[in-house]
Amino acid sequence: MSNLEIERLDRLEKKQQELVEDLAIVGENIRDIKNAIVGNELNNNHGMLFKINEIEDRVEDLETFKNEVSVYVNQFKVVIVIILGSLATILVKIFSKS
């Protein structure tokens, strides 16, 4: 083999080694991304998907609570209107008798 062929072979081997190293880095990055999304043993598989599901459950609980509170608020409004109506009626009767 000539020197030119040896140099080309060396460059190809060097390029192959760089590609192998880059591939290892990409593989580590993919593993890190997977661990962040689905979790791993160190965080009890509580990745982003677990957090999203947890947040969805909390939002559903808050929506249920909001609906319950709105019912109580509406009932309170009715009670206030009845009390104010009763007071107005009593005041009208008191002043109309005088």
C-alpha positions as CSV (number, residue, x, y, z in Angstrom):
1,M,0.0,0.0,0.0
2,S,1.2,3.4,-0.8
3,N,1.5,6.3,1.6
4,L,-1.6,8.0,0.1
5,E,-3.7,4.9,0.7
6,I,-2.4,4.6,4.3
7,E,-3.2,8.2,5.0
8,R,-6.7,7.7,3.6
9,L,-7.2,4.6,5.7
10,D,-6.0,6.5,8.8
11,R,-8.4,9.3,8.1
12,L,-11.2,6.9,7.6
13,E,-10.4,5.1,10.9
14,K,-10.2,8.4,12.7
15,K,-13.5,9.5,11.2
16,Q,-15.1,6.1,12.2
17,Q,-13.8,6.6,15.8
18,E,-15.3,10.1,15.9
19,L,-18.6,8.7,14.7
20,V,-18.6,6.0,17.3
21,E,-17.9,8.5,20.0
22,D,-20.7,10.8,18.7
23,L,-23.0,7.8,18.6
24,A,-22.3,7.0,22.2
25,I,-23.0,10.6,23.2
26,V,-26.3,10.6,21.2
27,G,-27.2,7.3,23.0
28,E,-26.5,8.8,26.4
29,N,-28.6,11.8,25.5
30,I,-31.5,9.6,24.4
31,R,-31.3,7.6,27.6
32,D,-31.3,10.9,29.6
33,I,-34.4,12.1,27.7
34,K,-36.2,8.8,28.2
35,N,-35.4,8.9,32.0
36,A,-36.7,12.5,32.2
37,I,-40.0,11.5,30.4
38,V,-40.8,8.2,32.0
39,G,-38.5,8.2,35.0
40,N,-36.1,5.6,36.3
41,E,-35.5,3.5,39.4
42,L,-33.7,6.4,41.2
43,N,-36.9,8.6,41.1
44,N,-39.4,5.7,41.4
45,N,-40.4,6.1,37.8
46,H,-41.8,9.5,38.5
47,G,-40.9,11.2,35.2
48,M,-42.7,13.9,33.4
49,L,-45.5,11.6,32.4
50,F,-46.2,10.8,36.1
51,K,-46.1,14.5,37.0
52,I,-48.5,15.3,34.1
53,N,-50.9,12.6,35.3
54,E,-50.6,13.9,38.9
55,I,-51.4,17.5,37.7
56,E,-54.4,16.3,35.7
57,D,-55.8,14.5,38.8
58,R,-55.3,17.7,40.9
59,V,-57.0,19.8,38.2
60,E,-60.0,17.4,38.2
61,D,-60.2,17.6,42.0
62,L,-60.1,21.5,41.8
63,E,-62.8,21.5,39.1
64,T,-65.0,19.3,41.3
65,F,-64.4,21.5,44.3
66,K,-65.1,24.6,42.2
67,N,-68.5,23.2,41.1
68,E,-69.4,22.3,44.7
69,V,-68.4,25.8,45.9
70,S,-70.4,27.5,43.1
71,V,-73.5,25.6,44.3
72,Y,-73.0,26.8,47.8
73,V,-72.4,30.4,46.6
74,N,-75.7,30.3,44.6
75,Q,-77.6,29.0,47.6
76,F,-76.0,31.7,49.8
77,K,-77.1,34.3,47.2
78,V,-80.7,33.0,47.4
79,V,-80.6,33.1,51.2
80,I,-79.3,36.7,51.1
81,V,-82.1,37.8,48.7
82,I,-84.7,36.1,50.9
83,I,-83.4,37.9,54.0
84,L,-83.2,41.3,52.3
85,G,-86.7,40.8,50.9
86,S,-88.0,39.9,54.4
87,L,-86.3,43.0,55.9
88,A,-87.7,45.2,53.1
89,T,-91.2,43.7,53.7
90,I,-90.9,44.3,57.5
91,L,-89.7,47.9,57.0
92,V,-92.6,48.6,54.6
93,K,-95.1,47.1,57.0
94,I,-93.7,49.1,59.9
95,F,-93.7,52.4,58.1
96,S,-97.1,51.8,56.4
97,K,-98.8,51.3,59.8
98,S,-97.4,54.5,61.2
